[in-house]
Amino acid sequence: MIDRLNGPQFKCAPLDQDASTLARLVQADERVLGVSRQKHHRYLINDSRMRGFSLYDGDDWAGYVYVDAGGHIGPVAVLQSGAAATAFRTALRLAVESGAPQVSAFLPGASEAALTTAFEHGMRIKFPMLLMSSRDFGSWAQYLPRNPGFM
């Protein structure tokens, strides 16, 4: 898959627990999802099987991505919906470079850019799900969850 990762990718920098980093993550989540996920970020940053990265478009912070040791991608959030494909392509590269035997992700159907990128790179739907809510919830075009239970 790594040799087929065509198209633009973001620059990456590892996430840390600095106050400024956490504030940036919280701000992105509140903008994209409408809720803070600061406790989730603290947990993920301290999980030894997880790697989190800030995504940069040049010098501009574009969002974040997490990839675990098993090759699972998520959560991913981007500030602009047009950045979803680039963020997911970057996450695919990070997952493949981790040496994991397989790569996986939960992709919302509303994120056409991420779904298209997944299919272009040989990924297939193995476990379809339907996530329902009694109220509006964020922008699925800008957010890819870790798993439904982690929401």
C-alpha positions as CSV (number, residue, x, y, z in Angstrom):
1,M,0.0,0.0,0.0
2,I,2.8,2.5,0.8
3,D,3.9,2.6,-2.8
4,R,0.4,3.5,-3.9
5,L,-0.1,6.4,-1.5
6,N,-0.4,9.0,-4.2
7,G,-1.5,12.5,-3.6
8,P,-0.8,15.3,-1.1
9,Q,0.0,14.6,2.6
10,F,0.5,16.7,5.6
11,K,3.7,17.2,7.6
12,C,3.5,15.6,11.0
13,A,4.8,16.3,14.5
14,P,4.2,14.1,17.5
15,L,1.6,15.2,20.0
16,D,2.6,16.0,23.6
17,Q,0.7,17.1,26.7
18,D,1.9,20.7,26.7
19,A,-0.9,23.1,27.6
20,S,-0.7,24.8,24.2
21,T,-1.0,21.4,22.4
22,L,-4.0,20.3,24.5
23,A,-5.7,23.7,24.0
24,R,-5.3,23.4,20.3
25,L,-6.8,19.9,20.3
26,V,-9.7,21.0,22.4
27,Q,-10.3,24.0,20.2
28,A,-10.4,21.7,17.1
29,D,-12.8,19.3,18.7
30,E,-15.1,22.0,19.9
31,R,-15.1,23.5,16.4
32,V,-15.6,20.2,14.5
33,L,-17.6,18.2,17.0
34,G,-19.1,20.8,19.3
35,V,-17.6,19.1,22.4
36,S,-14.3,19.0,24.2
37,R,-12.4,15.7,24.2
38,Q,-9.5,16.8,26.4
39,K,-9.8,13.7,28.7
40,H,-9.7,11.5,25.6
41,H,-6.6,13.2,24.3
42,R,-4.8,12.9,27.6
43,Y,-5.6,9.2,27.7
44,L,-4.5,8.6,24.1
45,I,-1.3,10.6,24.4
46,N,-0.3,8.5,27.4
47,D,-1.3,5.2,25.8
48,S,2.0,3.4,24.9
49,R,0.3,1.6,22.0
50,M,-0.9,4.9,20.5
51,R,0.9,7.6,18.5
52,G,-0.7,11.0,18.0
53,F,0.4,13.6,15.5
54,S,-0.4,17.2,14.7
55,L,-1.0,17.8,11.0
56,Y,0.5,20.8,9.3
57,D,-0.2,22.3,5.9
58,G,3.0,24.2,5.5
59,D,3.2,26.2,8.7
60,D,-0.5,26.1,9.4
61,W,-1.9,23.6,11.9
62,A,-4.6,21.6,10.0
63,G,-5.7,19.0,12.6
64,Y,-4.6,15.8,14.3
65,V,-4.4,12.1,13.8
66,Y,-3.9,9.0,16.0
67,V,-2.6,5.6,14.9
68,D,-2.3,2.6,17.2
69,A,0.4,-0.1,17.1
70,G,-2.1,-2.5,15.4
71,G,-2.5,-0.1,12.4
72,H,-5.9,1.3,13.4
73,I,-6.4,4.9,12.5
74,G,-8.4,7.3,14.6
75,P,-9.5,9.6,15.9
76,V,-8.8,12.1,13.1
77,A,-10.0,15.7,13.0
78,V,-9.3,18.5,10.5
79,L,-10.2,22.1,10.7
80,Q,-11.3,22.3,7.0
81,S,-13.5,19.6,5.4
82,G,-11.4,19.9,2.2
83,A,-8.5,18.5,4.2
84,A,-10.1,15.1,5.1
85,A,-8.6,13.2,2.2
86,T,-5.1,14.6,2.8
87,A,-5.4,13.8,6.5
88,F,-6.5,10.3,5.9
89,R,-3.8,9.7,3.3
90,T,-1.3,10.9,5.9
91,A,-2.8,8.6,8.5
92,L,-2.5,5.6,6.1
93,R,1.2,6.4,5.6
94,L,1.8,6.5,9.3
95,A,-0.1,3.3,9.9
96,V,1.9,1.5,7.1
97,E,5.2,2.9,8.4
98,S,4.4,1.5,11.9
99,G,4.9,-2.0,10.5
100,A,1.4,-3.1,11.5
101,P,0.2,-6.2,9.7
102,Q,-3.0,-4.5,8.6
103,V,-4.5,-1.1,8.5
104,S,-8.1,-0.2,9.6
105,A,-10.3,2.8,10.3
106,F,-13.9,3.7,11.1
107,L,-15.0,6.0,8.3
108,P,-18.3,7.9,8.4
109,G,-20.4,7.7,5.3
110,A,-20.7,11.5,5.3
111,S,-16.9,11.7,4.8
112,E,-16.9,11.0,1.0
113,A,-13.3,12.2,0.8
114,A,-12.0,9.7,3.3
115,L,-14.1,6.8,1.8
116,T,-12.9,7.6,-1.7
117,T,-9.3,7.7,-0.4
118,A,-9.8,4.4,1.4
119,F,-11.1,2.7,-1.7
120,E,-8.4,4.2,-3.9
121,H,-5.8,2.6,-1.7
122,G,-7.4,-0.9,-1.6
123,M,-9.3,-0.7,1.7
124,R,-12.7,-2.5,1.9
125,I,-15.7,-2.3,4.1
126,K,-15.7,-5.2,6.5
127,F,-18.0,-4.1,9.3
128,P,-20.7,-1.7,8.4
129,M,-22.4,0.2,11.3
130,L,-25.0,2.8,11.9
131,L,-24.4,5.4,14.5
132,M,-27.5,7.3,15.6
133,S,-28.0,10.3,17.8
134,S,-31.1,12.1,19.2
135,R,-29.4,15.4,18.4
136,D,-27.0,17.0,15.9
137,F,-23.4,16.0,16.3
138,G,-20.4,17.6,14.7
139,S,-19.1,17.4,11.2
140,W,-18.6,13.9,10.0
141,A,-16.8,15.3,6.9
142,Q,-14.1,16.6,9.3
143,Y,-13.9,13.9,11.9
144,L,-13.1,10.2,11.8
145,P,-13.8,8.4,15.1
146,R,-11.6,5.8,16.9
147,N,-14.6,3.6,17.4
148,P,-18.2,4.1,18.3
149,G,-17.7,3.3,22.0
150,F,-15.0,6.0,22.3
151,M,-17.4,8.7,21.3
